[in-house]
Amino acid sequence: MGPIARSAIPNWAFILICMAVAVAVFVAVRAAGNDYRFFSGYTVLQFIVLATAWNILGGYTGYVNFGTAAFFALGAYSTVFFHKSFPLSIPVLIVIAAVASGLVGLGMGYLTIRLRGAFFAIATLALAVVLQTLVVNWNYVGGARGAYVIRPQATEILQLPYIQYLFLIMLALAVIAIVTARIIERSKLGFGFAAIRDDELAAEASGVPTLKLKLIATTLSGALMGMAGAPFPYYIGYLQPSSAFGLEYTVNSIAMPMIGGTTSWVGPLIGAVLVGQLQQELTVRISSAVNLLIVGLLLVGFVIVAPNGLIGVWRRSPSKK
């Protein structure tokens, strides 16, 4: 981790690079003149945010989280709630979703602060079950039958077709998630997370505030996942519990960082782009039903052959020795 932490690129320059790449991606996709690229690109970007958010807690800190779908759905249903109460702009809804999901993440961390390993993972899974049960029985947000969210045909501010506007929003969220992960990785906070991941008891004995750091990790991770879910009702148009709490969010958010590599910000990015794009191609050419099967096979293969992901393979290559 030392050589990575001493990267010559300062944070401000990294932010500018990310913004430039984001602009180039948007221009390139728009130049393609195919709206499907925006629909599929939105999904890939969504998984970049979710994978990066999961990695803050699961990769940096070493606490496996099976509750991705819970935080994602919380962000989505907060949008449905305000859409029915008093409609707000998507950026405002994203902020609200981040606060709500971050608070739930903080609460989850506080309640499970003494749990480790499999016990913590089971607790996060239980959170998803509890939240889904609450949503199913909450008629105001659609309950079990779901809720329609009618989106405008175009935005008033940027004069873009709405799918392009949603793509741009998710592109900005992906930049925010990546920049956040990179800054954490190269900060004292990141070193504290790594100490917990390597040996929590030793870190605590050395004076690392492990309990405080775990609460920060659960809060940040939950907030980013909620932000990814906030625009989802406008993207899908009809939100129901089975789509908001879908198994694919939990599976992909775990598999993508593990395939790319969990010890660096770039691992979830690589895994999400490769696996997400593969899933989009399979959906078009075969069926979306094979997506989880492919992800499961890839995950098993990487766990056996390359447990440190593609980043680990690259670091072990002869050219890096």
Secondary structure, 3 states (H helix, E strand, C coil): CHHHHCCCCCHHHHHHHHHHHHHHHHHHHHHCCCHHHHHHHHHHHHHHHHHHHHHHHHCCCCCCCCCHHHHHHHHHHHHHHHHHHCCCCHHHHHHHHHHHHHHHHHHHHHHCCCCCCHHHHHHHHHHHHHHHHHHHCCHHHCHHHCEECCCCCECCCCCCEHHHHHHHHHHHHHHHHHHHHHHHHCCHHHHHHHHHHHHHHHHHHCCCCHHHHHHHHHHHHHHHHHHHHCCHHHHHCEECHHHHCCHHHHHHHHHHHHHHCCCCCHHHHHHHHHHHHHHHHHHHHCCHHHHHHHHHHHHHHHHHHCCCHHHHHHHCCHHHC
